Amino acid sequence: MRICIFCGSKSGKDERYSNAALEAGGTVIGVMPRSLVEREIHHTNLTELHLVETMHERKHRMAELSDAFIALPGGAGTLEEIFEHWTWAQLGIHHKPCAFLDTNSYFDPCEA
């Protein structure tokens, strides 16, 4: 099973949010627009890196590559991505599970 993980682009100040999938022997596939690769430092040790032209194409490619979606702690971009895939599931565009990993009550402020 391939799981798409949405998270912040930086590990931040809390080491608990660092991605250890590569160290555990996992396969890590990145999908990034070319314009961001030119402006930002991208992870150089990925198993695969797919370059796309737009953010919309990025989300579409991630959906094609994944069987499920999980949001880890992150910012506005993380929320935008998981909400779009969650909406696609509600609309029947895909039938893949979407979830939030609420590490240390990170997402509590989002509760109504």
C-alpha positions as CSV (number, residue, x, y, z in Angstrom):
1,M,0.0,0.0,0.0
2,R,1.3,3.5,-0.9
3,I,0.4,6.2,1.5
4,C,0.6,9.9,0.6
5,I,1.8,11.9,3.5
6,F,1.2,15.6,3.7
7,C,3.4,17.5,6.1
8,G,5.3,20.7,6.5
9,S,8.2,21.3,4.1
10,K,10.5,21.9,7.0
11,S,11.0,19.7,10.0
12,G,10.6,22.6,12.4
13,K,11.8,22.8,15.9
14,D,10.4,19.5,17.2
15,E,12.4,16.5,16.1
16,R,9.3,14.2,16.6
17,Y,8.1,15.5,13.2
18,S,11.1,14.4,11.2
19,N,10.4,11.8,8.5
20,A,12.3,8.6,9.3
21,A,10.9,6.5,6.5
22,L,14.1,6.4,4.6
23,E,16.1,5.4,7.6
24,A,13.6,2.6,8.2
25,G,14.1,1.3,4.7
26,G,10.9,2.7,3.3
27,T,10.3,4.0,-0.2
28,V,9.8,7.7,-0.4
29,I,8.5,9.3,-3.6
30,G,8.5,13.1,-3.9
31,V,6.3,15.1,-6.3
32,M,7.3,18.8,-6.8
33,P,6.7,21.5,-9.3
34,R,9.8,22.5,-11.2
35,S,9.4,26.1,-10.1
36,L,9.7,25.1,-6.4
37,V,12.7,22.9,-7.1
38,E,14.4,25.9,-8.6
39,R,13.6,28.1,-5.5
40,E,13.7,25.6,-2.6
41,I,16.0,23.0,-1.4
42,H,14.5,19.6,-2.1
43,H,15.3,16.3,-0.5
44,T,18.1,14.7,-2.4
45,N,17.9,11.2,-1.0
46,L,14.4,10.3,-2.2
47,T,13.7,7.0,-3.8
48,E,12.1,8.8,-6.7
49,L,11.4,12.5,-7.5
50,H,8.6,13.3,-10.0
51,L,8.8,16.8,-11.4
52,V,5.6,18.4,-12.6
53,E,4.6,21.9,-13.9
54,T,1.9,23.0,-11.5
55,M,0.6,22.5,-8.0
56,H,-2.6,21.1,-9.4
57,E,-0.7,18.6,-11.4
58,R,1.3,17.7,-8.2
59,K,-1.9,16.9,-6.3
60,H,-3.2,14.8,-9.3
61,R,0.1,12.9,-9.5
62,M,0.1,12.2,-5.8
63,A,-3.5,10.9,-6.0
64,E,-2.4,8.6,-8.9
65,L,0.5,7.2,-6.9
66,S,-1.3,6.7,-3.6
67,D,-3.8,4.4,-2.0
68,A,-4.5,6.6,1.1
69,F,-3.7,10.1,2.4
70,I,-2.5,11.1,5.9
71,A,-1.9,14.7,7.1
72,L,0.9,15.1,9.6
73,P,1.5,18.4,11.5
74,G,2.1,21.2,9.0
75,G,0.9,24.5,7.9
76,A,-1.7,25.9,5.5
77,G,-0.3,24.0,2.5
78,T,-0.7,20.7,4.4
79,L,-4.3,21.5,5.3
80,E,-5.1,22.6,1.7
81,E,-3.8,19.4,0.3
82,I,-5.5,17.0,2.7
83,F,-8.8,19.0,2.5
84,E,-8.7,18.8,-1.4
85,H,-8.2,15.0,-1.3
86,W,-10.9,14.6,1.4
87,T,-13.3,16.7,-0.8
88,W,-12.4,14.5,-3.8
89,A,-13.3,11.4,-1.7
90,Q,-16.7,13.0,-0.7
91,L,-17.4,13.8,-4.4
92,G,-16.6,10.3,-5.4
93,I,-13.6,11.3,-7.5
94,H,-11.6,8.6,-5.6
95,H,-12.5,6.1,-2.8
96,K,-9.3,6.3,-0.8
97,P,-9.1,6.9,2.9
98,C,-8.0,10.3,4.2
99,A,-6.9,10.9,7.8
100,F,-5.1,13.2,10.2
101,L,-2.3,12.0,12.5
102,D,-3.0,14.3,15.4
103,T,0.5,14.1,17.0
104,N,0.6,15.8,20.4
105,S,-2.9,17.4,19.8
106,Y,-1.5,19.4,17.0
107,F,-4.8,19.6,15.1
108,D,-6.9,20.4,18.2
109,P,-7.3,24.1,17.3
110,C,-9.1,23.0,14.1
111,E,-11.9,21.3,16.0
112,A,-15.2,23.1,16.1
